[in-house]
Amino acid sequence: MEHTTLVGFSILVIERDPDREHYLHTTLDGAGACVFAPRTCRGAICAADELEVSAAVLGYDESRANRHTVAMRLTDLRIPFAFCADIGQTGAPFVVPALYRAIVGAELIECYAACCSPRSPERRLPQSIQ
């Protein structure tokens, strides 16, 4: 995958685990995306409201801990997002795709390139990546 695949797109990364957040940030940044990684739920909602965000990756544990408020706001704003979850972690009150850990960088980049593309008719993420 080229390092310019996601140039011009901005991805919001909300992940509580610093190692996982670093991996997601580095992978997406390496593909050319402008990555925002706020440290709090409030920061994530402000970023979604105030910045032009193309898509988001939301850690399932983080979402559950904040009662899915960020996921609800992303849904209201029609910003496509996926949960980053462990295998078997489901049950969120949303019909959104899940990126299962450990995510391979090329798959992550391809997923978001398809979602963010202006040619994408629905601007949606695929249902799951394993």
C-alpha positions as CSV (number, residue, x, y, z in Angstrom):
1,M,0.0,0.0,0.0
2,E,1.3,3.4,-0.9
3,H,2.1,5.9,1.7
4,T,-0.2,8.4,0.0
5,T,-3.3,6.2,-0.1
6,L,-5.1,8.3,2.6
7,V,-3.7,11.8,1.7
8,G,-6.4,14.4,2.1
9,F,-8.5,12.3,4.6
10,S,-8.7,12.8,8.3
11,I,-9.3,9.9,10.7
12,L,-10.3,10.3,14.3
13,V,-8.8,7.6,16.5
14,I,-10.3,7.0,19.9
15,E,-8.5,4.2,21.7
16,R,-7.8,3.9,25.4
17,D,-4.8,1.5,25.2
18,P,-1.7,3.5,24.3
19,D,0.0,0.7,22.3
20,R,-3.1,0.1,20.2
21,E,-3.6,3.8,19.7
22,H,0.0,4.2,18.7
23,Y,-0.4,1.3,16.1
24,L,-3.5,2.8,14.6
25,H,-2.1,6.3,14.6
26,T,1.2,5.2,13.0
27,T,-0.5,3.0,10.4
28,L,-3.0,5.6,9.3
29,D,-0.4,8.5,9.4
30,G,2.0,6.3,7.4
31,A,-0.7,6.1,4.7
32,G,-0.9,9.9,4.5
33,A,-4.0,10.5,6.7
34,C,-4.3,13.4,9.0
35,V,-4.9,11.6,12.3
36,F,-6.6,13.1,15.3
37,A,-6.2,11.1,18.6
38,P,-8.0,13.0,21.4
39,R,-7.4,11.7,24.9
40,T,-10.9,12.1,26.2
41,C,-14.5,11.4,25.2
42,R,-15.2,15.2,25.3
43,G,-12.2,15.8,23.1
44,A,-13.4,13.2,20.6
45,I,-16.8,14.8,20.4
46,C,-15.3,18.3,20.0
47,A,-13.1,17.0,17.2
48,A,-16.0,15.4,15.4
49,D,-18.1,18.6,15.8
50,E,-15.4,21.1,14.8
51,L,-13.1,19.4,12.4
52,E,-13.7,17.9,9.0
53,V,-13.4,14.2,9.9
54,S,-13.6,11.6,7.1
55,A,-14.0,8.6,9.3
56,A,-13.2,7.3,12.8
57,V,-11.8,4.2,14.6
58,L,-13.4,3.8,18.0
59,G,-12.0,1.3,20.5
60,Y,-14.8,-0.8,21.7
61,D,-13.7,-0.8,25.4
62,E,-13.4,3.0,25.3
63,S,-16.9,3.3,23.7
64,R,-18.5,1.1,26.2
65,A,-16.8,2.9,29.1
66,N,-18.3,6.3,27.9
67,R,-21.7,4.7,27.3
68,H,-21.2,5.0,23.5
69,T,-21.6,8.8,23.5
70,V,-18.9,9.2,20.9
71,A,-20.4,6.5,18.7
72,M,-23.8,8.2,19.0
73,R,-22.3,11.6,18.0
74,L,-20.5,10.1,15.0
75,T,-23.7,8.5,13.9
76,D,-25.6,11.8,14.2
77,L,-22.9,13.5,12.1
78,R,-23.0,10.7,9.6
79,I,-19.2,10.1,10.0
80,P,-18.4,6.5,9.2
81,F,-16.7,4.6,11.9
82,A,-15.7,1.1,12.9
83,F,-15.1,-0.4,16.3
84,C,-11.7,-1.8,17.1
85,A,-12.5,-4.8,19.2
86,D,-11.1,-8.1,20.4
87,I,-12.5,-11.3,18.8
88,G,-15.9,-12.0,20.2
89,Q,-16.5,-8.5,21.6
90,T,-19.8,-7.4,20.2
91,G,-23.1,-6.3,21.6
92,A,-22.8,-2.6,20.8
93,P,-26.2,-0.9,20.1
94,F,-24.9,0.0,16.6
95,V,-24.8,-1.8,13.3
96,V,-21.2,-0.9,12.4
97,P,-18.2,-2.9,11.3
98,A,-15.6,-4.3,13.7
99,L,-11.9,-4.3,13.1
100,Y,-10.7,-7.3,15.0
101,R,-7.3,-7.2,16.7
102,A,-4.6,-7.8,15.6
103,I,-5.3,-5.7,12.6
104,V,-2.9,-5.9,9.7
105,G,-1.9,-2.4,8.5
106,A,-2.6,-3.0,4.8
107,E,-6.2,-4.2,5.6
108,L,-6.8,-1.1,7.8
109,I,-5.6,1.2,5.1
110,E,-7.6,-0.4,2.4
111,C,-10.7,-0.3,4.6
112,Y,-10.4,3.4,5.2
113,A,-9.3,4.2,1.6
114,A,-12.5,2.6,0.3
115,C,-14.7,4.4,2.9
116,C,-13.2,7.8,2.4
117,S,-13.0,7.7,-1.4
118,P,-15.1,10.3,-3.2
119,R,-16.1,7.5,-5.5
120,S,-17.5,5.5,-2.6
121,P,-21.3,5.6,-3.1
122,E,-22.2,5.1,0.5
123,R,-19.1,6.2,2.4
124,R,-19.5,3.1,4.6
125,L,-17.0,0.7,6.0
126,P,-17.1,-3.0,5.2
127,Q,-18.9,-5.1,7.9
128,S,-15.8,-6.7,9.4
129,I,-12.1,-7.1,8.9
130,Q,-10.3,-10.0,10.6
